[in-house]
Structures are given as C-alpha cells and as structure tokens.
Amino acid sequence: MRLLLIEDDASVAAYVARGLSEAGHVCDTLGDGRDGLFQALHDSYDVLVVDRMLPGLDGLSLVRSLRAAGGKAPVLFLTALGGVEDRVAGLEAGGDDYLTKPFAFAELMARVNALARRPPVQDTPTVLRVADLELDVMRRQARRGGQMIELLPKEFTLLEVLMRNAGRVVTRTMLLERVWDFHFDPKTSVVETHISRLRAKIDKPFDVVLLLTVKNAGYMLDATR
C-alpha cells in the first residue's frame, strides 16, 4: 500500500512513517499543506493521512481542494482537534475518517487498512433513463417522451430510487427506508398511495407501462416488456 502523510510535527511524522514502513507500506511524508495538495494531485496513493493544522494550506482547505479537483483517494484526518464540530467539519470537507491525537498506532493502522479496502468511488449519474423516461437529479426535472412531468418531492425521490434500481425489485421496506427514512413499518398505505400517484403521472398518459407491481415482492421499473 502506498500512503501520503501530510504532517508538520516532525516527531509525529517520523513515528507514523516508521510504523507504516515496518508494516510493509510505502509512505511519502510532507510537512506543508500546499506541497501535500500538489503531491496528492500529481501522484497515486491508496490513502492520505492529513493533519488539520498545517503551514501553507490547512488540512480542511487541502481536502476540499483535492475533492474539487477530482481527487478520490480516501483521507484520514489525524489531528489534535477532537471536538464534535471539528470532526463534523473534517468529514464535511471530504474526509473519510477522523482520528484524534494522542492515538494508538494500532488504531491508526486499522483505520488506514479499512479505508484501503473500500471500493473505488464511482461517479453517480445525475441523469437517469429508463426507456423514454428521464430524471435529471440535479435540476429536479422529470420527462417522458420529451414531455415534462410535475412531481412532488416524495414522488421525485420515490422515482429516483426506482430508476436507480431499474430492472430489480424494490421492496416496500426498502422504499420506506430510502424515501421516508422509516426503519419500522408505520402500518399505513403511504407507499401504495405514492406508487399510485406516481403511476398516474409517468404511465397512465403513455402507451407503455413501466412501473410494475411484483406480487408479494414489491415494485420495479421495467423497460424490457
């Protein structure tokens, strides 16, 4: 595994780099935020370990710039700033994990290994298509056959879930969790009601039915019929 450590405390940097090297990994070390950003953008690393308080460019700005430029390497913040607000800021800036100082090297190594095992981040499409049905997630627009379809917010989210799973059955439980954030059965017909409303908008005015009810299973968008 190849890692980039961006840490301006020389003793911490030497300790971490030595431990990573002893574990059989290659570790490049830099002590300046701007230099670290340049290196991260121009070379390939499995994981970045980044301090928050860095000269040249602070850790949050470094990671924000990295993500804005398309850098997808996992980032572990390693910092003395351990408050809840600090951790939230690190994760919202684009960090994948957060470890506060002082730390146990065994935990750092475990977190690095966990990040390295994650599958590569893939771009999520923002325009979804099933047959002549199109959903622009960024613009919050739906069309079928070029005709604009007006959807309420929950209807839009429901259709997005179904379109991202086109050709696969989506259960009622899955819809309750993903659309309404219910992790229990509310014992209402909220799913069925919204499915009916959605079907009236995306299927009823058109010749081909896309939204199917799969008996005793759930619902599915199917363009193969």
C-alpha positions, 0 to 999 in steps of 0.5 A, a space after each residue: 500500500 502506498 500512503 501520503 502523510 501530510 504532517 508538520 510535527 516532525 516527531 509525529 511524522 517520523 513515528 507514523 512513517 516508521 510504523 507504516 514502513 515496518 508494516 510493509 507500506 510505502 509512505 511519502 511524508 510532507 510537512 506543508 499543506 500546499 506541497 501535500 495538495 500538489 503531491 496528492 494531485 500529481 501522484 497515486 496513493 491508496 490513502 492520505 493521512 492529513 493533519 488539520 493544522 498545517 503551514 501553507 494550506 490547512 488540512 480542511 482547505 487541502 481536502 476540499 481542494 483535492 475533492 474539487 479537483 477530482 481527487 478520490 483517494 480516501 483521507 484520514 484526518 489525524 489531528 489534535 482537534 477532537 471536538 464534535 464540530 471539528 470532526 463534523 467539519 473534517 468529514 464535511 470537507 471530504 474526509 473519510 475518517 477522523 482520528 484524534 491525537 494522542 492515538 494508538 498506532 494500532 488504531 491508526 493502522 486499522 483505520 488506514 487498512 479499512 479505508 484501503 479496502 473500500 471500493 473505488 468511488 464511482 461517479 453517480 449519474 445525475 441523469 437517469 433513463 429508463 426507456 423514454 423516461 428521464 430524471 435529471 437529479 440535479 435540476 429536479 426535472 422529470 420527462 417522458 417522451 420529451 414531455 415534462 412531468 410535475 412531481 412532488 418531492 416524495 414522488 421525485 425521490 420515490 422515482 429516483 430510487 426506482 430508476 436507480 434500481 431499474 430492472 430489480 425489485 424494490 421492496 416496500 421496506 426498502 422504499 420506506 427506508 430510502 424515501 421516508 427514512 422509516 426503519 419500522 413499518 408505520 402500518 399505513 398505505 403511504 407507499 401504495 398511495 405514492 406508487 399510485 400517484 406516481 403511476 398516474 403521472 409517468 404511465 397512465 398518459 403513455 402507451 407503455 407501462 413501466 412501473 410494475 407491481 411484483 406480487 408479494 415482492 414489491 415494485 420495479 421499473 421495467 423497460 424490457 416488456 
